[in-house]
């Protein structure tokens, strides 16, 4: 089961999303949360933390609307590396 979550595709897509977040000046957690809530097919964005301090990166996505260039970069990753856990 671990291979489903840690494999060449998931590591490659994570690396790309981390680079996009860095270039956009935000954490990858903020990017992922904002990206998730910007899709009309996502009914809710469920997050979890193990430490109170981790909430800051999630809350930073609350009113954040990702710019078009960031959305395009994220969408390019999902098209190039389709269903990495598949």
Buried (B, 14 or more C-beta within 10 A) or exposed (E): EEEEEEEEBBEBBBEBBEEBBEEBEBBBBBBBBBBBBBEEEEEEBEBEEEEEEBEEBBEBBEEBEBEEEBBEBBEEBBEEBEEBEE
